[in-house]
C-alpha cells in the first residue's frame, strides 16, 4: 500500500462544497492500493480561519474514523489586524491569499515527523485555497516528492469581482505558471479549465493535465419522469449562487465611473454572475404565469441553502412570493432527502462573455444521482455540456424567457421527454473517478 500526503485544508466535518470531492477520494483510494494520509485544518481552528462556516459532525464520520488524519492548527489570518490600513494593504497586495501563510509555521513544525512516519510517495494538494500550494511546493521540492495539484476551481480566470489592478492579474498569471510548472500532474474539474491553463501557459507540457470531474457517491436512483396532471409541481434548488450584485456592478462599470483605487481595477475575462443567480429562471416563471395564468397555483419552488440578502428582493421583483419558499441551511443528509422529494431540480450557470464557461456546480452530480428531471438555465460552457450529455436535463436559454416558459410547461405536461444516458452517468460515480486519480498517482515519478 502506497502512502501519499493528501492535503485538504477544507475537509469534513467542515461543511463546504469542496469537501465532498476530497471525502470521496479518501473513501475509495485504498481500494486502489493508495493510502491517503489526510493533512487538514484542525477543527479547533475553524473559528480562527473562517469568518463564517458550518459544521456537520455526521458528514464523512465513517470515512474519517478509518483514515490516517493529521489535524494541523493555524493562527489568525495576516489581515486580522486592528489597523484598518493594515487590513486593507494585506488584502490589496495579496496574490495567493493568506490561509497558507498563516498555516505554514504549524505545517512546517509537523511535516518532518509526518514524512518520517508515513514515507509518502507523493503529495496531493487540493485547492482552493490557492495559498496552500506554495507551502507544499516547497515541501515537495525539499523532500524530492512529486506534487499533484487538484484545481477544484479555475484560478486566474475565476473572477466574481475585478482584480485590484492589471498588475495583480499579471502576478496571478506568473504564480499560476510557476505552480503548474512545479507540479508533476495537474487535475481540473472541467475540460474548459484545463483548456484555459493550456492556452495561457503553452510552455507547460500538456501531458501534465488530467480531467477528473466531480461525481456522486451512491447508486443511481430509478429514473422518475414528471408525472402529468398533478395539482402542484415542486422545483428544488440546493446550494449557493456565488452572485454578488455589488461585485457584478464593479465588473461591468467603466473605469472612469469608479472612484479612488477602484479606478485601477482590471477584468481580463468578464463573467456575468447574475446568470448564476435564479434571476433568469424567475423571469421565465413570470412569463410562464403570463402565458398560462392557471399555472401560478401549480408551481412551487423551494430553495435549500444560505439565503443571500438580495434573494428576497429578487423574488419580489418578479412577484413570486406565493410561489417560493426559502428553507435555509440543512444537513447534507436532509438536503439529499429534500432532493428526492421534489418533482424537478433547478441549476444555473454564469455567463462568460469571451469564452465558454468553465464551472460545473458540485450539486450537478447529486442531481444526476437523484434521477429527477433537471431544469438547466445555463449558458455555453462546461455546465451546459455535461447536462446535455446526461440526458436528464431540459436546457433552457436564460435569455429567452418565453421559450423557456413553454419548455417547462411542455415538460410538466408530458409533451417533452427526457432519457438518461445511464452509461455516461455511471462513469461519474466517485469510485470510478477515484480510479482515475489513482492512475494519475501511480503514473507520477
N, C-alpha and C positions, 0 to 999 in steps of 0.2 A: 504494500500500500504506500503510494507516494504522498508525502505531506506538502501542501502549499500554504503560504500565508494568504489568507482570504481577508483583505482589508475592506471593511464596510463600515464607514463612520456612522451611517444610519442603518440600524438593524433592530428587529423586534427585541423587546416589547414596544419600541418606538413605533408609532402609527403614522407613517408617511407613505406616499405612493410608491417610492422607490424600493422600500424594504421587501416587497413581495418577490421581486426578481432574485435578490440575494438569498432570501429564505429558501426558495425552491432549489437554487443551485446547491446550497449547503445540504438540503434534504437528500438530493439524489446523487451527488458526486461520488460518494463512497461506493455506490453500485458500479461505478466505472473505474475502481481502483485508485481513487484520489481522495485523500482525507483533507478537507478544508479546515485549517486552524483559523478561527474567526477572530480577527483583531477589530474591535469595535469600541465605540464610546461607552464608558461606564454609565449605566442608567442614573447613577447618583449625580452625574454631571449634566443631565438634561436641562435642569433649571439654569445652569450656567451658559450652556451652548445655544439654547433656543429661547427666543422671546415668547413664542407660543408653540406648544407641542401637545400631542395627545399620546396616551399610553394605553395599550390593550394587552393586559397581562396574559390573556389566553392565546394571543397571536404567536404561533410558532413554538409554543411551550414544549411540545413533544420533540421538535427538532433541536431546540436549544439544549434540552436535557441530555441529548445523545451526542452533542457536538463538543469539540475542544474549543472552549471560549476563553479569550484573553480580553478582559474588560479594562480599558485604559481611561483614566480620568483626564480632564482638561482644566484649564484655567479660564478666567474671563476673557472674552474676545478683546483684541487690541483696542477696538473702538469704544470699549466700556469705560471711558474716561469721564470725569466730572466736567472737564472742559469741553464746551460745545465746539470751540475751534479745533481742538484735538480730535474730537469725534468726526468732524467734517473732513479734516485733512486725511485722517486714516482711511475713511471710506472713499474720498475723492481720488486718492492716489493708489488705491488698492487695485491690483490687476487679477490676482488669483483668488482673492477673498482672504479671510482672516482665520478660518477654522483650523487650518493646518498649522499655521504659525503658533496658535495657542495650544494645540495638541502635541506639537513636535517635542518639547522637552520631556513630556511624560512617555511618549513613544520611545525616544532615544534612551531613556533610562531603563526601559524594559526589553528593548529589541534584542540586545545581545544574549540574554538568557533565554528568550523565546526561540531564537535561531539555534542556539546550542541544544535546546530541549527537543526540537522537532526536526532539525536538519532539512528544511524545506528545499524543494527542487525549483520553486518559482515563487514570485509574488504576484498576486492578482489584486488589482485595485479597482473598485467600482466607484464611479463619480457621477453626479456631484456629491459633496462639494469638490470643486476643482483643486482647491488649495491643499488637499492631502496628496496630490500627485507628486509635487516636488519633494515632500518628506520621504516618500518611499522610492522615488527615483534615486535619491542619494543612498538609501539603504541598499537598494538592489545593486547599485554600482559598487559600493564598498564591499559587498559580500559576493560579488560576481554571480548574481542570480538573475535569470530572465524576468522581465517586467511585462505583465499583461495588463492593459488598461481597458476597462469596460466603460464606454460613454453611454450612460442611460439617456442622456440628452445631448444635443449638439452643444458646442461651446461658443466659438467666436460669432457664429451666425444666429445664435439664440438670443433674441432681443425682445423683451416685453417693453423695455424703456431704452432710450438712446444711450450710447456711450457718452461719457462726460466730455471727451474731446476726440478728435481724429487720432491723436497720439495714443490714447487709451486703446483704440481699435488696433493700431499697428503693433503696440506692445502685446496685446492679446494674441494676435496672429503669430508674433515672434515666439511667445511661450508655447502656444499651441503646436507650432512646428517643432520646437525643441523637445516637447514631451512625446510627440508622435515619433520623432527620430530616435528617442531613447528607448522606446518600447520595443519589445521583441514581437508583440502582437497587439493589435488594436481591434476592439469589438464595438460595433454600433448596433443600435436597436432598429434602425431603418436604413434601407439602401440609399436614400437621399442624403442622410447624414454622412455616410461613407463617401458618396459622390462629391459632396461639398469638401470633405477633407482632401480627396484626391485632386480636385480642381484647384483648391487654394494652396496645396503643398505638393506639387507634382514631383518633387525630388524624393519624397518618401516612397519607398518601394511599395507598389500596390498589393503585393502578396502579403503584406502585413495585416491587411484589413479583412475582417470577418463579420458577416451579418448573422446575428443571433437576436431575433426579436423577443419581446416579452411573450408570455403564454398564460395558460390556465392550468390549474393543478387538481383536476378532478375528471371523472369520466364525463363525456358529453351527455347531456340530458337528451331525452327524446324530443325531437322537433315538435314545437307547439305553434302551429299557424294561428292567425287571427280567427276567432270564431265570429261568423257573421250574425247580424241581427241581435246583438247584445244591447241591453238598455244603456250600459255605460262601459267605456273603454278606459283603462288606466295606462298612461305612458309614464315610465320611470326614468330617472337620471340619478346616477351615483357619482360623487366626487366633486372636484374643484373645477373652476373655469379658467384660472390664470389670467383673468382680464382685469385691468385697472383703467377706469376712464381717464384718470389724470395722466397715466403713463402713455396711453394711446394719443392723447392730445399732444404731449411732448414729442412723440414720434412724427406726427404729421404737421405740426406747427412750423412755419418758416422761421429761419434763424433770426430774421430782423424783427419778429414779433415777440421774441423771448427777451428776458432781462438778465443782467449780470452774467454769471458764469454759464448760465444755460444757453447763452448765445453761441457757445463753443461746442455744444452737443453735436454728435455725429451719428448718423444711422446708415450703415453700409447696405442694408438689405431690409427694406421696410416690410413689416408684418403687421397686419391688422387683426388684433386680438379681440376686437368686437365680434368677429365671426366665431370665436371660440365660446363666446357667451351664448345664451339662448335667444338673443335679440331677433335673429332671422327666423328661428322657429316660432317665436311669439308673433312675428309679422305674418307668417304663414297661417297660424291659428286664427289671427284676426281676419285674414282674408277668407279662410275656410268658413268662419261663422257668418261672414257677409254673404258668401255664395250659398251656404247651406245653413240657414238660421237654426234649424231644428237640431243641428249637431252641437250647439252650445251647451246643451244639457247632457250630451252623450260622452264628452271627453273630459277626463280628469288627469292632471299632470302632477306628479309628486317628485320632489327633489330631496335627495339624501345627501347631507354634507354640510359643511360650514356655510352659513348664509352671509354672503358679502353685502356690504352696505348699499350697493347700487341695485340689488336684485328686486327689492320691493318696489322701488320707483319705476323700474323697467316693466314690472308686472302691471302697475297702474297705468303706465303709458299706453299699453295695449288693452286696457280694461279687461284683464283676465283674472281679477281677484277671486271670482267664484269658481274658476277652473283650476286653480293652482294651490297646492298645499306644500309647505316647506317643513320637512320632518327633522331637520337638523342632523347632528352627528349620530352615528350608530357604530356599534362594534362591527368588526368585519363579518362575524357570524350572522348578525342581524341584517347587515347590508346584503349578504347573499340570499337570505330568506326573502328580503324585500324584492330582489330581482326576480326570484322565482314566482312571486305573487302577481306581477303585472302582466298586461297584455303585450306591451311593446316597450322597447328601451330606446332612449334618445342619446345620440352622440353628435358632437360638433368638431370643427377643426378651425384653426387660424387660417388666415389668407395671406400668403406670401406673394408680394407683388411682382418680383422679378423671376422667381423660380418656383417649382413645386414645393409644397410644404413638407417638412421633414418629420414632424411629430406623429407618433401613433400613441394615443392615450392608453394608459395601462388598463383602464376599465374595459377596453375593447375586447380583451381576451376573456375576461369573466363573462361579458355579454355573449361571446361565442359559445362558451361552455353552457350557458343557460338555454341555448337553442330557442330563443324568442326572437320574433321579428325586430329588427333594428331600424329606427328612423335616422338616417345619416344626413345631417345638414352639413355637408363637408365640401371643401374646396379642393382644387387639384393638388395632389401630393400623396404621400405615403399612407395617410389615414384612409383616403378615398380608395386607393388601390387595394388595400388589404380587405376593406369592407366589400368591395366589388368581387374580389376573389372568393370570399366566404360563401356567397350565395344567400346570405341571411338578411341582406340589407336593402331597404328601399332608399336609393340615393336621391336626395332632394337638392336642387340648386338653391343655395341660400339667397341668390339674387333674383329668383323668380318665385315670388310668394304664391301667385295664382296657380302655377303649375304644381308647386309643392302641395298646396291645399287639395287639389284634385287627386294627386297621387295618394295622399293619406286616406281620403275618403274611398278611393278605389281599393286600397289595401284592406281597409276595415269592412268594406262591402264584399270582400272575397272576389273582386274583379282583377286584382293583381296578385300573382302567386310567386312566392319566393321558394327556392330549392337549395338547401345547404349542400355545399361541396364537402362531404364527410372526409375523404382522404386529405384534402387540404387542411381542414380543421384539426384532424388527428395529428398532423405534423406540427401543430402549435402547442401540444401538451408539454408541460415543463420538463418531464423526464426526457422526451425526445430532444428538446433544446439543450438540456444539460449534457446529453451525449455529445452534442456539437462543441460545447465548452470543453469537455474532457478531451476531445480530439485536438482542440487548439492547444490545451495544456501539454498534451503528450507530444505535440509537434515542435515545441519551443526547445531551444538548446542554449 
